């Protein structure tokens, strides 16, 4: 069970829009008003800010962990570690509060997605935070590590699709932005971003074979596929290509798309709610490793991506 549990109440019900977020643009600090406070189990509270640089973990697809950092009352007299940062939902009419991941997909349009900064208020009353101006400070070193490996993860996904394009016998799968058959999307099971790597787990059941993937040949040629993917990555890294997040708006629930312009004029793009490096120029290398697994009789593939940054 999360820190939220089932007991959540807003003190004011003052939320009228989704949280404004600045992490897509790379911000790691920001000043904002506390719009509302949620009472959680165990004496913890969640601060809902008007605007925040904190990236929250998305429980629906928790690939990138929550940012770490501190919330400081303006003036610096009190500082509170952010113990977790999650996405809550506030119902637009009733002002009910819930974990956004537990809101049924067809009902999400009736909820505001908000960033919940979970803290221990210590001896302060929860209500004393209302309308206070706070400074939100993200751990920039940790954020940069996640940026680095989330960017590497996306580049590796594009490289995998390029390296496996010829292993599809028919067009039953969707294509990625580079017009390669999208193995990353079709076979994805789980994905996780860590400080020192990213790990993707792909599954190869009957459905993907029906779409035309020649699974046996792919696994037989795994070393060849891995080398091809690494060759693509080396070319792309050498270009120092720019990376950008394009957002439909400033709010947490606005759609965001990750873009990278390749040296041949093509553009890699995919939907992504995470944070990233601004370009590939600081990357020295991206190393991609594929490991075949069998889990409960099903073929799976573990992909590990390690990004090495250039020395300053």
C-alpha positions in Angstrom: 0.0 0.0 0.0 1.2 3.5 -0.8 1.8 6.2 1.7 -1.7 7.5 0.8 -3.7 4.5 2.0 -7.5 5.0 1.8 -7.8 7.9 4.2 -7.4 11.2 2.3 -9.2 14.5 2.8 -8.5 17.9 1.4 -8.6 20.7 3.9 -10.1 23.3 1.5 -11.1 21.7 -1.8 -9.5 24.7 -3.5 -8.1 22.9 -6.6 -9.5 24.4 -9.9 -7.0 23.1 -12.4 -4.2 20.5 -12.8 -0.8 21.3 -11.3 1.4 23.5 -13.4 4.7 21.7 -13.8 8.1 23.0 -14.8 10.2 19.8 -14.8 9.7 19.2 -18.6 11.8 22.3 -19.2 14.5 21.2 -16.8 13.6 23.3 -13.8 14.8 22.0 -10.4 13.7 24.9 -8.2 10.6 27.1 -8.0 8.5 29.2 -5.7 4.8 28.6 -5.3 1.7 29.0 -3.1 0.3 26.0 -1.3 -3.2 25.7 -2.7 -4.4 22.8 -0.6 -3.3 20.1 1.9 -4.3 16.4 1.9 -4.4 14.5 5.2 -2.8 11.1 4.9 -2.5 8.1 7.1 0.4 8.0 9.6 0.4 11.7 10.3 1.9 12.6 6.8 0.4 15.3 4.6 0.5 16.1 0.9 1.1 19.6 -0.2 -0.6 20.6 -3.5 1.2 23.5 -5.0 0.1 25.9 -7.7 3.3 25.2 -9.7 6.1 22.7 -9.0 9.5 21.6 -10.5 9.0 18.1 -8.9 8.4 15.1 -11.2 6.0 12.7 -9.5 6.1 9.0 -10.0 3.1 7.8 -12.1 1.7 4.7 -10.5 0.0 3.8 -13.8 3.4 3.4 -15.5 6.1 3.9 -12.8 9.1 3.9 -15.1 10.7 7.1 -13.7 10.9 7.3 -9.9 9.8 10.4 -8.1 12.2 13.3 -7.7 13.9 13.8 -4.3 14.3 17.1 -2.6 13.0 19.6 -0.1 10.1 22.0 0.5 11.1 25.2 2.3 8.8 27.7 3.8 9.6 31.1 2.3 12.2 32.8 4.5 14.0 29.6 5.1 12.9 29.1 8.7 11.6 25.6 8.1 12.6 22.9 5.7 10.8 19.5 5.0 12.2 16.6 3.1 9.9 15.4 0.3 9.5 11.7 1.3 7.5 10.9 -1.9 6.0 12.6 -4.8 2.9 11.1 -6.4 0.0 11.9 -8.7 -3.3 12.5 -7.0 -6.6 13.2 -8.6 -9.1 15.8 -7.5 -12.6 15.4 -8.8 -13.6 18.5 -10.7 -17.1 18.8 -9.1 -17.0 16.9 -5.8 -13.4 17.8 -4.9 -12.9 14.2 -3.8 -9.3 13.1 -3.6 -7.9 9.8 -4.9 -4.7 8.2 -6.2 -4.9 9.0 -9.9 -3.9 5.4 -10.8 -7.1 4.1 -9.2 -9.4 6.4 -11.2 -10.9 4.4 -14.1 -9.5 5.5 -17.4 -12.9 6.5 -18.8 -13.5 8.8 -15.8 -10.1 10.5 -15.7 -11.4 13.5 -17.7 -13.5 14.4 -14.7 -10.4 14.7 -12.5 -7.6 17.2 -12.1 -4.2 15.5 -12.0 -2.1 17.1 -9.2 1.4 16.7 -7.9 1.3 15.6 -4.3 4.5 16.4 -2.3 4.4 14.1 0.7 6.1 15.4 3.9 6.1 14.9 7.6 4.7 18.2 9.0 6.6 17.6 12.3 4.8 19.6 15.0 3.1 22.0 12.6 -0.6 21.8 12.0 -1.5 20.8 8.5 -3.6 24.0 8.1 -0.7 26.2 8.8 0.7 25.4 5.3 -2.4 26.7 3.5 -1.7 29.8 1.4 1.9 29.8 2.5 4.6 30.5 -0.2 7.1 27.7 -0.3 10.3 27.1 -2.3 10.5 23.6 -3.9 14.1 22.4 -4.4 14.7 19.2 -6.4 17.9 17.1 -5.8 19.6 18.2 -9.1 22.2 15.4 -9.1 19.6 12.7 -8.7 17.4 14.3 -11.4 20.3 14.5 -13.8 21.0 10.8 -13.3 17.4 10.0 -14.1 17.4 12.4 -17.1 20.5 10.7 -18.5 19.2 7.2 -18.3 15.6 8.0 -19.4 17.1 9.7 -22.5 19.2 6.6 -23.1 16.2 4.4 -22.7 14.3 6.1 -25.4 17.3 6.1 -27.8 17.8 2.4 -27.1 14.1 1.7 -27.9 14.5 3.5 -31.3 17.7 1.6 -32.0 16.1 -1.8 -31.1 13.3 -1.1 -33.5 15.8 -0.3 -36.3 17.8 -3.4 -35.6 14.8 -5.7 -35.6 12.8 -4.2 -38.5 13.7 -7.0 -40.8 12.5 -9.7 -38.4 8.8 -8.9 -39.1 7.2 -10.9 -41.9 4.0 -8.8 -42.2 2.6 -5.5 -41.2 0.6 -6.5 -38.2 2.4 -4.2 -35.8 2.4 -0.5 -35.5 5.3 1.6 -36.8 7.4 4.0 -34.7 8.3 7.6 -35.7 11.2 6.3 -37.9 8.8 4.0 -39.8 10.3 0.8 -38.2 8.1 -1.9 -36.8 7.7 -0.9 -33.2 9.0 -3.9 -31.2 9.5 -1.7 -28.2 5.8 -0.9 -28.0 4.4 -4.3 -29.1 6.5 -6.4 -26.8 7.0 -4.1 -23.8 6.3 -5.7 -20.4 8.0 -3.4 -17.8 10.4 -0.5 -17.9 12.4 1.1 -15.1 14.8 4.0 -14.9 17.5 3.9 -12.3 20.4 6.3 -11.4 22.9 4.2 -13.3 21.0 2.4 -16.0 17.6 1.6 -17.4 16.0 -1.8 -17.8 13.3 -2.9 -20.1 11.6 -6.3 -20.1 10.0 -7.6 -23.3 7.6 -10.5 -23.6 7.2 -12.7 -26.7 3.9 -14.6 -26.6 1.5 -15.8 -29.2 0.0 -12.3 -30.0 3.3 -10.8 -31.2 4.0 -13.8 -33.4 0.5 -13.4 -35.0 1.5 -9.8 -35.8 4.5 -11.2 -37.8 7.5 -11.2 -35.6 9.9 -14.0 -36.4 10.7 -14.7 -32.7 12.9 -17.8 -33.1 15.1 -16.1 -35.7 15.3 -13.0 -33.6 16.5 -14.9 -30.5 18.9 -16.9 -32.7 20.5 -13.7 -34.0 20.5 -11.8 -30.6 24.2 -10.9 -30.7 23.8 -9.6 -34.2 20.8 -7.6 -33.2 22.5 -6.2 -30.1 25.5 -5.1 -32.2 23.3 -3.4 -34.8 21.5 -1.5 -32.1 24.8 -0.4 -30.5 26.0 0.7 -34.0 22.9 2.9 -34.4 23.4 4.4 -30.9 27.0 5.2 -31.5 26.1 7.1 -34.7 23.4 9.0 -33.0 25.4 9.9 -29.9 28.3 11.2 -32.1 25.9 13.7 -33.6 25.2 15.4 -30.3 21.6 15.7 -31.5 19.2 18.0 -29.6 16.4 16.7 -27.4 13.2 18.5 -26.6 10.0 18.0 -24.7 7.0 19.4 -26.5 4.0 20.0 -24.2 0.4 20.7 -25.2 0.3 23.1 -22.1 1.9 23.8 -18.8 -0.2 21.4 -16.7 0.6 17.9 -15.4 -2.3 16.4 -17.4 -1.3 18.0 -20.7 0.2 15.7 -23.3 4.0 15.8 -23.6 6.1 14.3 -26.4 9.8 13.6 -26.4 11.7 14.5 -29.6 15.3 13.9 -30.8 16.5 15.1 -34.2 18.8 12.5 -35.8 21.7 13.5 -38.1 20.0 12.0 -41.2 17.1 14.5 -40.8 14.7 12.0 -39.2 13.1 12.6 -35.9 12.5 10.1 -33.1 9.5 11.0 -31.0 7.3 9.3 -28.5 4.8 10.2 -25.7 6.6 10.6 -22.4 5.8 12.2 -19.1 9.3 12.1 -17.7 12.4 14.3 -17.7 15.4 14.2 -20.0 18.7 15.6 -21.0 18.5 18.7 -23.4 20.7 17.0 -26.0 23.0 14.0 -26.7 26.0 16.3 -26.6 27.1 15.4 -23.1 26.8 11.7 -23.7 30.1 9.8 -24.3 28.4 6.5 -25.1 25.3 4.4 -24.8 25.8 0.7 -24.2 23.0 -1.6 -24.9 22.8 -5.2 -23.7 20.2 -7.9 -24.5 19.7 -10.9 -22.3 17.3 -13.8 -23.2 15.2 -15.1 -20.4 12.5 -17.8 -19.9 9.8 -16.9 -17.3 7.1 -19.5 -16.7 7.8 -21.0 -20.0 7.5 -17.7 -21.9 10.4 -16.2 -23.8 11.4 -12.8 -22.6 14.2 -10.4 -23.3 15.9 -8.1 -20.8 17.4 -5.0 -22.3 19.8 -3.0 -20.1 21.0 0.5 -21.2 23.9 2.2 -19.6 24.8 5.8 -20.5 28.3 7.2 -19.9 28.6 11.0 -19.8 31.6 13.0 -21.0 34.0 14.2 -18.4 33.6 17.9 -17.6 
